Each structure stands twice: as C-alpha cells, then as structure tokens.
Amino acid sequence: MQFPRKSRARGWSWIALAAFMSGSAFATDVLQLTPAQRANARIETIAVDSSSNSAASGITVTGRIEAGSAGRALLSAPAAGRVLELNALPGNRVKRRDVLVVLAGPDIASLQGSVREARAREKVVAQRLERDRLLVSEGVVSAGRLQQTEADYAAARAQVSALAGANAAMDLTSRNGQLVVRSPIDGVLADPRLAVGQSVAMGDSLAVLGTPEQLRVALAASVVVARGLSVGDSVIVRSRSCEAAAIVRSIGTQVEANHVVTVDAMISDVDTCLLPGESVTASIAPSSAAAGGFAVPPRAFVRRGPETFVFVERGQGFEVVAVDADAARAGFARSASLQQGDRVAITGTAFLKGAWRGIAEEE
C-alpha cells in the first residue's frame, strides 16, 4: 500500500527522519492518509489536555502493605523453640488476647523455670518491704534498711520483667513447657509466615500486627524509575479487591540485591480496606514527568529502540513526534512539538508505525 507524502521533493533521508531538536522535537514530514486508509486502520485520536493529567497511567511497581508505627505491635521470641500450634496467618484479622502461636522446647522450659524463681523472689521481697515499712513507722528499724529493701524490690521486679518480657502478650505460665503468644491489639497479622514444626531462634519475629490506621507501602522500584521520583509524588495502590491513594514519603538510596530501590509511601485514604501484609501493585505519577507533559493512554506510545514517539494528527495525516522516554513510562507525552489541544492517535498506532517504517526503508 502506498501512502502519499507531503513535500516528497524535499528528499527524505533516515538521518532527517530520526533527527531530534533539543532531544524532543521530531523532524519529519506528515504521513498522509486517504479517508479510506484511515477508516481501514481504525485510527482514533484524543485531544491532549493538561487538566487530564491526574488520569495518567503512572509507572507500575510492586510492593507490600506495612503497618504504620502508630498502629503496630512487634512480638519476638524470648527463647529458642519450635512452633507447636499456629492459629493465625498473615492477612488474618485477630482480636486482643487471641492466641497467635504456641512455642515449645527445652529453652522455653528453662525460661519458665527462671521466671517462676524470679516471681517467687519478687513476692518474698515485696513481703519484706511491707514489713520494713511498718517497722520504720514504729521506729524499730532504720530508714537506711528500708531504702535497701526498696532497692531489692525494684531489682526483683526488673528481673521478672526482663525474663517474662515487657509485652503482656508473652504468656509463659499458662502451659508448662510452652510459650503462648497472644495478640496485644485488635488488628491484622502482617508477618511472618510461620509453619507448625518450624524452629525459631531467640529474637526471631513471631508476629507483626497492624491496624488499618497510618498504613504505609514499601515499593520496589528499579534504579532508573527511582531516579525520576520525588517526595510528594502521587501513588495509587491496588490489591485484588481494594484501591487507595498514597503519597511518596521517602526514596531509598541503597540498591538491594535484586537491583531495586525501596520507595516508601504513606496511605492517605483514611478509610481503606487494604491490610498489613498484602502484596499490591502501585502506579506512581512523578510530578517531574507531568511537568510540561500531557497524560495519554499507554497504547498511544510507540517505541523504536531507546526512543519513544506518538503520532499527532496534522491535517489529513499524522506527524511522528518524539517524546521524553522517562515521562512516557509514567503515561505522559512531553515534547516541544506537542501543544494543548493537539490530537494524538490512541488506536491504529501499529498501522501508522508500519507506514512510517516503510517510508524509512524506501528512502
């Protein structure tokens, strides 16, 4: 199929066809189409408008919902053991005092023995303290002796707290030889994914619990993508059944082993069905990409090697316009040759690309 071309006498060359002006303006003639050719190609266009930039497709990355610091509880193993019972998995809603996991093992039994001894000593010192206070009031013993007893009682209480754990969720006495871990809050279990029979070491995470308040999302972005992001960029976070808006709060500087950078965003929707521990996808619309660009559907972009183009309607034809590749990844067409109100092809682009390639090869 032959396509009439405007000003063919100018003598197109591949160099002229691919020339850029300031890296953005594409120097080429217009691909002229007859009405029949356009109809057969089913070409549709939209007018670019800066007011529609909020609808940009954005850069898509993956991530994980995490509990915010204000609504999070972390439970760690006070001693080594193995998982005897498992009553909740990541994503499950739990109530305060619900049993999450039960550990057992020699170290658990030893810890229980130490706790019993410490509590017995605390009880004895508490009785002595009560007696010494009475004796001091009657002038039988000195105030110095009372001060020493008070110090002994404080030390005994500190030992019990250190052994039993400051968190009331650690129940070391209800079952002999077993550690019962209960939820300290109403919330959602986010981590970790344990299994019955699994061994855990002292200090290993037993539960990370969160509430739907002040959720954050840890996103994994490539180094190239992270370089184009800024604090304050808008994010749309999506799970299988939920969607929420978020704002980029920080961008990591350390490249992880899988060649990604962690981008931290805060969920801005007050009422959301997202839960801690959920895997999500997120669309980020970088403010730097939106500046001077227009939001267009992803199907409007045509790529050739490292360069990205759109087809802009000019009279009865279409001009091939080079756009900024980084902005295009976020769904924005940015070029000095693209103005408000210009119409960009969103269907039939494969047909137009074929026509363009045919011209280049013919020349």
C-alpha positions in Angstrom: 0.0 0.0 0.0 1.4 3.4 -1.0 0.9 6.4 1.2 1.0 9.9 -0.3 3.6 12.1 1.5 3.7 15.8 1.8 6.7 17.5 0.1 8.3 14.4 -1.2 10.5 16.5 -3.3 12.4 17.5 -0.2 14.1 14.1 -0.4 13.7 12.5 3.0 16.6 10.6 4.5 16.8 8.4 7.5 19.0 10.9 9.2 16.4 13.6 8.7 13.6 11.3 9.8 15.3 10.5 13.1 16.7 13.9 13.9 15.9 15.5 17.2 15.7 19.1 18.2 16.8 19.6 21.8 16.1 15.9 22.3 12.3 16.4 22.0 11.1 17.7 18.6 11.0 15.2 15.8 11.9 16.4 12.4 9.8 14.7 9.8 7.0 15.3 7.2 3.5 14.2 7.8 2.2 10.7 6.9 -0.7 11.5 4.6 -3.6 9.0 4.7 -6.7 8.9 2.5 -10.0 8.7 4.3 -10.3 5.0 3.2 -6.9 4.2 4.7 -7.7 5.9 7.9 -11.0 4.1 8.2 -9.4 0.7 7.5 -6.8 1.3 10.1 -9.5 2.2 12.7 -7.5 5.2 13.9 -8.9 7.0 16.9 -7.5 10.1 18.5 -7.8 12.1 21.7 -7.1 15.8 22.4 -4.3 16.3 24.9 -5.3 18.5 27.8 -3.2 19.3 30.9 -6.4 19.2 33.1 -6.5 15.4 32.5 -3.0 14.7 33.9 -4.5 13.2 37.1 -5.6 10.3 34.9 -2.0 9.4 33.8 -1.3 5.6 33.9 1.8 6.1 36.0 4.8 3.9 36.5 3.7 0.5 37.8 5.7 -1.1 40.6 5.0 -3.8 43.1 5.1 -3.6 46.9 3.8 -4.7 50.2 1.5 -3.0 52.7 3.1 -2.5 56.1 1.6 -1.3 59.4 2.4 2.3 60.4 4.4 2.9 63.5 1.4 4.3 65.4 -0.7 1.1 64.9 1.9 -1.6 65.0 2.9 -4.3 67.5 6.1 -6.4 67.2 6.5 -9.7 69.0 9.8 -11.5 69.2 10.7 -14.9 70.6 12.2 -14.6 74.1 13.9 -18.0 73.7 14.5 -20.6 71.1 11.9 -23.2 70.4 9.7 -24.8 67.7 6.2 -23.9 66.6 3.7 -26.3 68.3 0.5 -24.5 67.4 -0.3 -21.9 64.7 -3.7 -20.1 64.9 -3.3 -17.2 62.6 -1.7 -16.5 59.2 -0.6 -13.2 57.6 -3.7 -11.3 56.5 -5.9 -12.7 59.2 -7.8 -10.3 61.5 -7.3 -11.0 65.2 -8.7 -9.8 68.5 -6.8 -8.7 71.5 -5.8 -11.8 73.6 -6.3 -14.2 70.7 -3.7 -17.0 70.7 -1.4 -16.5 67.7 1.2 -19.1 68.1 2.5 -21.6 70.7 6.2 -22.4 71.1 7.8 -25.3 72.9 11.3 -26.6 73.6 14.0 -27.0 76.3 14.9 -23.3 76.2 11.2 -22.4 76.8 11.0 -24.7 79.8 14.3 -23.3 81.2 13.0 -19.7 80.7 9.7 -20.7 82.5 11.8 -22.0 85.5 13.7 -18.8 85.7 10.5 -16.7 85.6 9.0 -18.8 88.4 12.1 -18.3 90.5 12.2 -14.5 89.8 8.5 -14.1 90.6 8.9 -16.1 93.8 11.8 -13.8 94.8 9.7 -10.7 93.9 7.0 -12.0 96.2 9.4 -12.5 99.1 11.0 -9.1 98.8 7.5 -7.5 98.5 6.5 -9.1 101.8 9.8 -7.9 103.4 9.3 -4.4 102.1 5.8 -4.2 103.6 7.2 -5.4 107.0 10.1 -3.0 106.9 7.8 0.0 106.2 5.8 -1.0 109.3 8.9 -1.4 111.4 10.3 2.0 110.3 7.0 3.7 111.2 7.3 2.2 114.7 11.0 3.1 115.0 12.2 -0.5 115.2 14.5 -0.4 112.1 16.4 2.5 110.4 15.3 4.3 107.3 18.5 3.0 105.6 17.3 -0.6 105.9 14.0 0.4 104.3 15.9 2.1 101.4 17.9 -1.1 100.8 14.7 -3.2 100.8 13.1 -0.9 98.3 16.1 -1.2 96.1 16.0 -5.0 96.3 12.3 -5.0 95.4 13.0 -2.8 92.3 15.7 -5.2 91.2 13.4 -8.2 91.7 10.7 -6.6 89.6 13.2 -5.6 86.8 14.4 -9.2 86.7 10.8 -10.5 86.3 10.1 -8.0 83.5 13.4 -8.9 81.7 12.7 -12.6 81.8 8.9 -12.6 81.1 9.1 -9.9 78.5 7.7 -6.4 78.9 4.9 -7.4 76.4 1.9 -8.9 78.1 1.3 -11.0 75.1 4.0 -13.4 76.2 2.3 -15.9 78.4 4.9 -18.1 80.0 3.0 -19.7 82.8 -0.4 -20.9 81.5 1.1 -24.1 80.0 4.1 -26.0 81.4 6.9 -26.1 78.9 5.1 -24.0 76.3 5.1 -20.3 75.4 1.6 -18.9 74.5 1.8 -15.8 72.3 -1.4 -13.7 72.3 -2.3 -10.6 70.2 -1.9 -7.4 72.3 -4.2 -5.5 70.0 -7.2 -5.8 67.7 -5.7 -5.8 64.2 -4.3 -7.8 61.3 -1.4 -10.2 61.3 1.1 -8.9 58.8 4.2 -11.1 59.3 5.8 -13.6 59.4 4.5 -16.7 57.7 5.4 -19.5 60.2 4.6 -23.2 60.0 4.0 -25.9 62.6 7.2 -27.7 63.4 9.3 -24.7 62.3 12.3 -23.8 64.6 12.7 -20.2 65.8 15.7 -18.7 67.5 15.7 -16.2 70.3 14.8 -12.8 68.9 13.1 -14.1 65.8 9.9 -12.4 64.8 6.8 -14.2 65.9 4.2 -11.6 64.9 3.9 -8.2 63.3 0.5 -6.8 63.9 -1.1 -3.7 62.5 -4.3 -1.7 62.3 -5.8 0.0 59.2 -4.5 3.3 60.6 -1.5 5.1 59.1 -0.7 2.2 56.7 2.4 2.5 54.6 3.5 0.7 51.5 7.1 -0.4 50.7 7.5 -0.3 46.9 10.3 -1.9 44.9 11.4 0.4 42.1 14.2 0.0 39.6 17.1 2.4 39.9 16.1 4.1 36.7 12.5 4.6 38.0 13.6 5.7 41.4 15.8 8.3 39.9 12.8 10.0 38.4 10.7 10.0 41.6 10.3 12.8 44.2 8.9 13.0 47.7 5.3 14.1 47.4 4.6 12.1 44.1 1.1 10.7 43.9 0.5 6.9 44.1 -2.5 4.7 43.5 -2.2 1.4 45.4 -4.2 -1.6 44.3 -4.8 -5.0 45.8 -7.1 -7.7 44.5 -10.2 -6.1 45.9 -9.1 -2.6 47.1 -7.7 0.7 45.9 -6.3 3.6 47.9 -4.3 6.8 47.3 -0.9 7.3 48.8 2.0 9.8 48.8 5.7 9.1 48.4 7.4 9.9 51.7 11.0 8.7 51.1 13.1 7.2 48.3 15.9 4.8 49.3 19.5 5.4 48.3 20.7 1.8 48.8 20.4 -0.7 45.9 19.1 -4.0 47.1 20.4 -7.4 45.9 17.7 -7.7 43.4 18.7 -4.3 41.8 15.8 -2.4 43.2 15.4 0.7 45.5 12.8 0.8 48.2 10.3 3.6 47.9 8.2 4.3 51.0 4.7 5.8 50.6 2.0 6.6 53.2 -1.6 5.6 52.5 -3.5 8.9 52.5 -7.1 7.4 52.4 -8.4 7.4 56.0 -11.0 4.6 55.2 -9.3 1.8 53.3 -9.7 -1.9 53.1 -6.0 -2.5 52.5 -4.5 -4.7 55.2 -0.9 -5.1 56.5 0.9 -7.9 54.8 -0.9 -7.6 51.5 1.0 -7.7 48.2 0.0 -4.8 46.0 0.8 -3.1 42.7 1.1 0.7 42.6 1.0 3.3 39.9 3.3 6.3 40.6 2.7 9.6 38.7 6.0 11.5 39.1 5.5 15.3 39.3 8.6 15.7 37.2 7.1 13.6 34.4 3.8 15.6 34.5 5.6 19.0 34.2 5.1 20.2 30.6 3.5 16.9 29.5 0.1 15.5 28.8 -1.5 12.4 30.1 -2.2 9.9 27.4 -3.1 6.2 27.4 -0.2 3.7 27.3 -1.3 2.5 23.9 -0.6 5.9 22.3 3.2 5.4 22.7 5.3 3.7 20.1 8.9 2.7 20.9 11.7 2.2 18.5 15.0 1.3 20.1 15.6 3.6 23.1 13.3 6.3 21.8 9.5 6.8 22.2 7.1 8.5 19.9 3.5 9.5 19.4 1.5 10.1 16.3 0.0 13.6 16.2 -2.8 14.5 13.8 -1.8 17.2 11.3 -4.5 18.0 8.7 -5.2 14.7 6.8 -2.1 13.0 8.2 -0.1 12.2 11.3 3.3 13.6 12.4 5.7 11.3 14.2 6.7 13.2 17.3 9.5 12.1 19.7 8.6 12.4 23.3 10.6 12.2 26.6 11.1 8.4 27.3 11.2 8.8 31.1 7.9 10.8 31.1 6.3 8.3 28.8 6.9 5.5 31.3 4.6 7.3 33.6 2.0 7.9 30.9 2.9 11.5 30.0 3.7 12.7 26.5 6.2 15.6 26.7 7.6 17.3 23.6 8.2 20.8 22.3 6.2 19.8 19.2 3.1 18.8 21.3 0.7 21.6 22.3 -2.5 21.7 24.3 -5.4 20.6 22.1 -3.3 18.5 19.7 -4.9 15.2 18.8 -2.9 12.0 19.4 -3.6 8.6 18.0 -4.6 6.0 20.6 -5.6 3.2 18.2 -4.2 2.2 14.9 -0.7 3.1 16.0 0.7 -0.2 14.8 -0.6 0.6 11.3 1.0 4.1 11.5 4.3 2.7 12.7 4.3 0.2 9.8 3.7 3.1 7.4 6.5 5.1 9.0 8.9 2.2 8.8 8.0 1.6 5.2 8.9 5.2 4.4 12.3 4.9 6.1 13.1 1.7 4.3 12.0 3.1 1.0 14.3 6.1 1.4 
